[in-house]
Amino acid sequence: HNRSIYHSRPQHRDSNDAINNTIIAAAMSSPICTIDRTILNEHTIGDMDDLGLAVFAKLCGANRGAFVLDPPDGNTYGCLSFPEVFSTNIGLGFNDTIPDSATFTQSFAAGSISASQAVEVVDQYVNAVYKTSAEGASSNPYGCDLGGLATLQNCTSSTGTPRSLRKDKDLVKSVTLSGAFIPSFATGGEALTMDEVKEFYTDKDFEEMVKLGVNTIQILVPCDAFYTSTGDMAVTITQLLNEAAKAGLSAIIVLVEPDDTTDKVTAEVVDDHIRAAAAYAKSDPAVIALQLPSSTPSLLSSVRSVATKLPVLVPVNKGELGMISFPPDKHVFAALNTDATSSVAGVASSDSVGDRMKMFYHESITCIDRSPIEWLSCYQDMPVYVTSGFDLAIDDCISQNEEDFKDYGQCGRFDETTDSGWWKRHRQSLAGRQLFTYSKGLGLGWSFSAWKLYGDDGSGDITPAKLKCLRDVAAAGLLPPMEDTNELGTFCLNGPANDFAMGDETFAPTPAPVDCGFGWWNETIGDCSYWIPPPPTPTPTKKSCPSCIGAGAREMSLAAVAGAAVALVLNLVVKKFMRGNDGYEVLP
């Protein structure tokens, strides 16, 4: 297939200069990294499991461990040397100053400083570390990363880009109508007829979405879906949008490059496809944005030729954050793919403990995504909408029947998680962390990966595919309420529970070994398994050993020879293992 026509298009001559000017203008506004007081404040700091681990372990290594004050005072500081002003700013006297991070955490734990004072110290420290690295902050999407607890402020827009896609200025809370017009896991990889699409997504589904808190639907369609406006697909899309609008839902249209692109699809044909889609999106009042099939800047020109103010979403993944190149446009936004199951590290595990450690990993990295989301908005003037990757899947087992599936042992144990309290708690944690991260700060909102599976009535246990469906995740009690994003901040206040060792209601704990004194009791042999030989049983002195009675000269001779052989072997063993001890003191 020739897929390059949608990706390798000539860029605008001034695009790089324009984006560089945007970055420079944003940097000149001097954004600061500060604690998000809606999450970490005097009422919540005491709920942190380990303040030192959450803050100082994260930042003490930044800038080679050093930071300075602004304006400089002739000194360089670090975790082992706090400036005196950190203490005086919170009202501490000269004799009560906090000299370093270790003393700070101890003072807070002992109650020597109040919760509000502790928050102020942390805020001063985070701000100072970020300012020290400010020269590189404009190119570092993770410069203000504190596990979701910090936020960028003093961000200005050189274009006046709005901070919401919706007319009511609300956060986009969307769900993708997966499989409707592009085959997906929701349809078992099969393409649906237009009649099947209408049966798949009904007005009842849209009403349930609204009750759950969803305010937008995301529809993936082929790039040429609107090229013939009277085609069956375009007509069906219109019908779905009308039904969704009646329920109060807006819509985002995502253009997908077809798999069967050929050399006959020229640049002019692609332009026609994009222009037709833009014209359709502009004319339908339910559509709030159009997502391009790639980040090629010239595709934006095709949209702007027919819709100058239509909000346009540009797809990007976390590895491409610093490579987006578009001329300034107040109606251009980033569509971020946060999928964490596309890498080996994200999916590989081959036993039950490994599965749990993998879940712990996914929970741990989720809150970090707040930093690049805010960085794109602050430094590149492109607010971020999370278009894909929001679900509870931590493996790619729904694709295990495909030819290119790579088996690392990650599949085959899902039944272990079905009735597990451990897995329910951690799936709730993963859902809450994602919902907070994609809803908070400078982001535009999110779309959950799918609503439901084709032909499924919603009954039955959760399955790998249902973990990607919002309806089923909510029904299983795994999704927290969507309304109050500040309440969701408690999910990122601490790291995930480090309890992935086996031994709970899912797996009976292994009995602790019984100490025999010189070893552990071995149930198999009914005796102790020794690592140090036990002391010999004292030999009776008043009576000869029963086994020796009646022994003749031949038996005694054989016993002597055997004893000599054993002594020789033991002597050689001792010399071999003791030779390396010369010059060392024997430990007790």
N, C-alpha and C positions, 0 to 999 in steps of 0.2 A: 504494500500500500504506500502511496505517496501522501504523507501527512504534512509535508512541509509547507504547503500552500497557505495553511492557516497560521503558521508560526514564523516563517522566515520571509517577512515582508519588508520592503524598504522603510526605514525609520525616518521620521521628520529630521531634517538637517539640524534643527535647533533644539531637539528634544533633550540631549545630554546637557547642553548649556542651561536649558530651562530648569531642569531638575536640580542641577548644581546650584543655581541661583535660589531655588526654593529652599534647599538645605541650608545655604549660607544665611538666608533671611531668617529662617527658623532658629539657627544657632545664635544669631545676634540678639534674639529675644531672651537669651540666657535661661532656658528651662532649668528647673531645679527638681531634684528627686527628694521626695519627702514622705514621711509616714502617712498612710491613709488613716486618718483619725476616725473614720466610720468603722474601721475594723480593729485597729490597735489603739486603744485609748486607756484612760485610767480605770475604766470598768472592766476591760478585757485582758489587760496585760498580766494580771494575776492568774488568768486561766491558761497561760502559755505553759506547756510542759517543760520547756527548756529555753529560756530567753537567750542565754549565751550561745546555744547551738543554732537557734533560728537567725540571730542577727550577726554575732561576731564571727562565728565559724564561716559564715557566708561571705563577709566583707573584709575580714582581717587580711586576706591575701590579695585584695585589690591594690593596684598600683604598687606592686612589690611590698605591700604591707604598710605603706606610708601615706599620710595625708597632710595637708597644710590648711591654714586658715586664709580667709579672704576678707580684708587685705592681709597679706602675710605679716607675721610678727617676728621673723628671724629664726623660727624653729620649725622642725619637721616632727610630726607626731605619728603615732601608730597605736595599735591595740595595747601595747605595753607602756604607752606614754600618752595619756590624755592631756589636752591643754587645760589649764586652770579655768579658763573661761567657761568650759562645759559645766563646772560646778558653781561658779559665781552667778551664771545666768539663771540657775534654778534656786538661788537664794542660800546656798551653802557658804559657811564661813571659811576663812583661810585654813583653819585647822581641820576642817571636815571635807576637804577637797577629795575628789575621786581620781586617783592617779592612773588607773588603767581599767581595762574591761573586766578583768577578774575581780578586782575590788568592787566594781560597779555591781556585778551580778550578786556578789556576796552581801553587799550593803542592802540591796533591794530584798534579797531573801531574808535578811535579818530584820528588816523593817526600819533600817537607819535612814532610808529615803522613801518618800511616799510614791504611790503609783503614778501620780501626775508628774512628779519630778523624774521618775524613771523614763516615762514616755518622752519627756523633753530632752533628756540626755541621748536617748536612742535617735530622736529626730535630728539633733545637732550632728551626731556622728554620721548618720546616713547622708545628710546634706553635705557635710565636709568631704566625705569620701567621693561623692559624685562630682562635686565641684573640682576636686583635684584631677579627676579624669575627664573634665568637661571638653578638653580639646578633641578627645576621641569619641565622645558621647554621640555625636551626630552620625557616626558610622557603626555604632555598637548597639544593636537591637536589644541586648540584654544588660545594658549599662545600669539600669535602674531595677534590676531583678533582686527582689528580696522575698521570693516565694509567694508573691501576690500581696504582700503587706505594704508595698511602697507604690507611689504614683508620681507621674510627671506633672508638674505645674508650671505656670507662666508660659504655656504654649500659645502661640499666635498663628493665625492663618493668613498667608499672603494673598489668598484668593477669596477668602470669605466662605470657605467650604462649610456647609451645614453639618451638624453633628447628629443628624437623624435622617433616615430614608423615608420615614412615614410623615404624613401630613399632620398627624396629631403629636408629633415629636417624641413618640414613645419608642422604646427599644423594640427592635424587630425580634419577635419570638415566633420562629417559623418551623415548619416541618416539610420535608421533601416528599412529594408524591412519587416515590420511587417506583420505577417500572411502568409508569403510565405510558410514556412515549419512547423511552429508551430501555431496552431489556436490562434487568438488574437481578440481584439476589432475591428481591421481593417477588419476582415472577419466575424464579428458578432459571433465570437466564433466557427465558422465552419472550418473544415479542407478542404483544397483545393486539387483537383487532380493536377497532374503535368502539365496537359494541361491548367488548370485554372491558375496555377502559371505563365506559360509563357505568358498568355494573361494579367495577372495582372500587371506584370512588364516588360516593353518593352524598346527597345533602345531609344524611344522618352522620356521616363521617365529619363533615365540616362543622356541624353543630357540636359534636363531641370535642372537636379540636378547640373550639371557642370556650367551652366549659372548662377545659383543662388549662386555659390561659394562653393558647396560641392566638396570634393576631395576623399571621401571614402564612401563605403557602409558597413553596418553591417548586417550580415545574421545570424539569430537564427536557429539552426538545432538540431535535436535529437542527442544524444551522439553516437548512432549506425548508423548514416547516411552514414558513409564511411566504415562500417564494410564489406559491400559487394560493392566493387567499381563499379560493373556493374549494381547496382540497379537503379531504375528509379529516385530516389531522388538524388543520387550522380551525375547522368548524367545531371539532370536538374540544379543542383547547378553549375556544370561546364559550362553549356550553359549561365547561368546568369552572371557568373564571366567573361566569354569571351566577352559578350556584354558590360558589365560595363567597362572592360579594354579598349575596343575600344573607349569608350567615354572619357577615361583618368582617370577612377576611380580605386582606390585600394580597398581592401576588408579586413574586420575583420570577422572571423568566431566565433560565440558564441555557445558553446556546452550547450545544455539544457537537464537536466535529464528527462527522460520520466515519465509521470504520472503512467504508468502501470508497473513500476518496480516490479518484483516478487522475491521470494526467490531463484528462479532458476538462477537469475543473480548473479553470484558469483564474487568475487574480481578479479579472473582471466579473466572473461568475460569483466568486466569493463576495465581492463588494455588493453585488446584487442581493445575495442572501442576507448579508448583514443589514443592508439598507431596508429590506423588506421587513425584517424582524424589528428594527428600530421604529419603522413607521407603524407597525402593529402595536408595539408597546406604548408608543406615544398616544395612540388613539383610544386605547382601552383604559378607562378611569381606574380600574382595579390594579393595574400594573404600576408598581412603584420603582422598579429598577430592571435593567437588562444586563445580564452577565455575559461577557465576551467569551469565546472558546479558548482564547490564549491572550497573553499580555503583549502581543505585537502592537506597537503604537498605531500603525496605519489602520488597524481595524476601527480605532476610535474615530478616525476621519470619516469612515463610511457611515457611522452612526450620526456624527455631527452634520453630515450633509443633509439629513432629513429631520433630525431632532436635536436642536442646539442645547436644550436644557434637560434632556432625559438623563436621570441618574444612571451611570454606567459602572458596573463592577468589573474589576480586572483580576483574573485569577492569579494566585501566587501561593507558593508553599514556603515553609519556614526557611528553606535553604536558599530562597531567592529574594529575601527581604531587601537586600541592599542593591538589587539589580533592576528594580522597576524604573523605567525611564519613560516619562510622559510629560508633555508640556503642561504648564499650569492650567487647571480646569476645575472649577469649583464643584462640578457635578461628577467627578471621577473618584471612585472609592476602591479599596482593596477587598478582594474576596479571598480570604485565607483558608487554605486546606490544612487542618490540624491533625490529619489522620496519623495515628501512632502505630498502626498495624501494617505498615508497608515496608518495614525494615526487619532485619533478622533479630535485632535486639528487642524489637517490639513484640515479636510473636513466638520466639524460640523457647521451649521448655519441654522436658521429656519425663517429668514425674510430678507427683502431687505437690511436693514442697516447691518444686520449680514453678508450678502454676501459681502458687500463692506469692512467691517472690516476684513473679512477673506482674501480678496485680498490684503489689506494693510499689513496684517501679512506675507503673502507669499513674497511680495516685500521686506519687512523689513529684513527677515532672509536670503535672497538669497546671498547677498554680503559676508555674514559671512563665506560661504563655501570656500572662498579662503584660509582661514587659515588652515583647515585640509588638503586641497589639497597640500599646500606647506609643511606642517609638515611631511606628509608621504614621500615626495620626499627628504626633507632635513635630517630628523632624522632616517628614516627607509630605505633610499636609494631605494625607490619605487615610481618613478614618476607615476602620476595618470591620468587615462583616464576615463572620465565620460561616462559610458556605458548606463545608463538609468536614467530617471527622468527629462530630459530636454524637457519640453513642457509647454504649457500655461494652463493646467488643474489645477483647485484648488479644485476639488471635485472628487468623484468616481461615479458620476451619470451614466456613461456609463455601470456600473455593476449593476444597480438597479433592473434588472430582474433576477439576480442570487439568488440562495437560501440563501447564507450566507451574502447577502447585509444587512447592518445595516442602518436603516432610522433615521436620526437625523433631518429631515426637510430640508436637503441640496438641494433637487431637486425640480423642478416644476416652477422655476422662471427664467429660462434661457432666455426666450423671452424678459424679461426686459432689457437684456444686448445687444441685437442684434443691435439696432440702437442708442445705447447710446454713446455719446462722452466721458463720464466719463469712461466707461468700455474700450473703445478703448485706451484712454490715459494710463490707468493703465495696460492694457495688453501689450502695447508697452514698458512700464516701466519694467514689469516683464521679458519680452523677452530680453531687453537690459541688465538688471542686470545679468541674467543667462549667456548670451553670453559673457559678460565681465568676469565674475567670472570663467567660465570654459575654457576661452581662455588665461587668463593672468597668469603671474607668472611662476611657475614651473610645470604647468600642461601639459599634452600631447595633450589634445583636448577633443572632445565630440561627442556624437551621439544623434540626435534628435529622439524622440520616434517612429515616423512613417513618411512615405512619403505621403500616401494617403489611402483612404478607398476603399475596393473592390467594383467594380461596380459603383463608383462615378466618374462623369466627371469633377468635380471641380467647377461646377456652384452652385449657391444658396448661402444662408447666412451661416455664421459660425455656427457650432453646437458643443455640448460638445465633440464629437468624433473628429471633425475637429481641435479642439484646440490642439490635439496631433499629427497633421499631418503637416509637414514642408511646403508642397506645398500649403496647404490651409491657413496656418498662413501667409506665405509670400504674397499670393494673396490678403489677407485682409489688407495688409499694416501694419501688426503688428510686423514684423521682421526688425531690423536695418541692415545696410550693414555689412557684415562679414569681410571686408578687414582690416580696421584699428582698432586694439584692443585698442590703446591708446585713440582714440576718444570715444570708448565705456565706458571709465572710468568716463565720466561725469554722467553716470547713478548711480554710487556708491558714487559720491562726496557728494550727499545729500540723506537723507532718502526720501521715497515716500511721495507724497503730502498728507497731512492730511486733506482730504476733503471728507471723506466718509459719512458725514451727508447728508440726502436726501435734494433735492432741486436744480435740474438742468434741463437740457433739457430732461432728462429721466423721472423725477418725478417733477411735478410742486411744487414749494415750498409752504409750508403751510403758509397762511397769518399770519403775526405777530398779536398777540392779542392787542386789543385796550384798553388802560387803562381808566377806568371810574372814577378813583380817589380812590375808595375803592374796586375795583375789575376789572375783565375783561369783556368786552362786549360779551354776549352769543347770537350768531345768532339764535340758536334754539328757545329760549324763547323770543327773541327780547328785552332783558333787561340785566342788569349787574348781573353777578354771584359774590356775595359779599363774601369776607372772613372776613371783618370787617363791622358790621352794619353801614349803613350811618347815619348821624345825622338826628334826627327827623325834619319833616317840622314844622316850627313855627305855633302855634295854634292862630287863629284870636282872638282878644280880644274884638272887638266892636260888634261882632255878634256871636250868639250861633251857634254851629255846627249844620248844617241842619239835620243830622241824629238824633240829640237829641230832636228836636222839637216834641212835642206831646208824648214824652215818659211818661208812667205812672209809678206808684210806683213799680209795679211788675218788669218792665223792668229795672228800676234803681237799684233795689235790686239784680237782677241777674248779672248786670254789675259790681256791687260792689264785689259780691262773686267771679266772674271771675277774677277781678283785683287783689283781695287778693291772689287767687291761683297762678296767674302768678308771683306776687311779691315773694311769698314763694319759688317757684321753682327757680327763678333767684337768690334769696338769698343763697339757698343751693348750686347752681352751683358755685357762686362766692366764697363761703367758701371752697368748694372742691378744686378748682383750685388755690386759693390764699394761701392755707395752706402751700404749699411747698416754699413760698417766704419769710418766716420768716428769718430775718438775712441777707437778700440780699438787695442791693440798687436797687431801681426801675430805669430801663433804660428809657431814654426819647423816 
